[in-house]
Amino acid sequence: MQSLANIYRLGVKELWSLIRDPMMLVLIIYVFTFSVYTAATAMPESLHQASIAIVDEDNSQLSNRIVSAFYPPQFVAPVMATSQRETDAGMDRGDYTFVLNIPPDFQADLLAGKQTAIQLNVDATRMTQAFTGNSYVQQIISGEINEFLSRHRASQALPVELSLRARFNPALNKSWFGSLTQIIDSIAMLSIVLTGAALIREREHGTIEHLLVMPVTPTEIMLSKVWSMGFVVLLATAVSLFVVVQGLLQVPLAGSVALFFAGTSLCLFATTSMGIFLATIARSMPQFGLLMVLTILPLQLLSGGMTPRESMPDLVRYIMLAAPTTHFVEIGQGILFRGAGLEELWKSFLSLFVIGLTLFSFSLARFRSSLSRMA
């Protein structure tokens, strides 16, 4: 009982230290509110509200059909320009991503069988929109020209009917995926940052020496940091899920939130231990920040949250099985996206528990060694 009391009191001390650190508080609020909202609404992987200007020097029936084919949400309403010089100036200012120039007598030349061309200028500095929109604009123009020449909208009847069902996200709303994925990534990142910063803050302020002369063990000191910083991240996750995701973004949560929080607690047990391990290696906050870059980027990019693990090389997939975020992504996506239960995810829960226990043991051994050197 005395050991539990020590762990509780030391954890409360960590919470008070965090409250007195305004920069950390700002980071927590930003990561679980603004960052989640922007990740859900930006949708950089899709063509959305792309700006386009059109110079229609033909003003024919076909050119009018092409102009009317560009509409929201893929494009904003086209800006009708009078000359190529006007659109060049607008593209130099960054007003347009695409500029379409329809030459004079375009429809007449096309009906006469003459060789003709439409010029499409693309602002390639906007990489995502330029790459996606380039082929999209070509498909729109080709479709309108083919339908105009054939005098009807062709619809070929297939001998087999394809019945398409979009499961787990019927409206194909990308904000559902972006918001929940951002929360999953933020949990791992912030838990490592908070625990590592808490230990380094003790060392820089000289309070770690005070702990060494107190009747507390290294295990109690480490567990206090694990539960206090894990509690902060868990509380921030709950606020983000219910206020930002469900409230502002109107994203439904498919599965059991309680089961998700249970998986989050296991992940926090592993990642907070990892944060303490990195803090025992680093001698200052700048060094800890560099170690964070080398650690958090592979955890986020290779755990399956952004890119499916099936598309990765076999070596990477096997190595990342030792990362806690790999199994947490499976748990988070399975519960929140597909409504999976413990009977489908028990292997991921077990793997996450074993990884957390291993990381805690390594971190505790490293923490004891660093305390003995200081003593």
Secondary structure, DSSP 4 states (H G I P E B T S, - for coil): -HHHHHHHHHHHHHHHHHHT-HHHHHHHHHHHTHHHHHHHHH-TTS--SB-EEEEESS-SHHHHHHHHT--TTTBPPPEEES-HHHHHHHHHTT--SEEEEEPTTHHHHHHTT-----EEEE-TTSHHHHHHHHHHHHHHHHHHHHHHHHTS---PPPSS-------S-TT--HHHHHHHHHHHHHHHHHHHHHHHHHHHHHHHHTHHHHHHTSS--HHHHHHHHHHHHHHHHHHHHHHIIIIIIIIIS-PPP-S-HHHHHHHHHHHHHHHHHHHHHHHHH-SSHHHHHHHHHHHHHHHHHSSSSSS-GGGS-HHHHHHGGGSHHHHHHHHHHHHHTT---HHHHHHHHHHHHHHHHHHHHHHHHHHHHHHHHH-
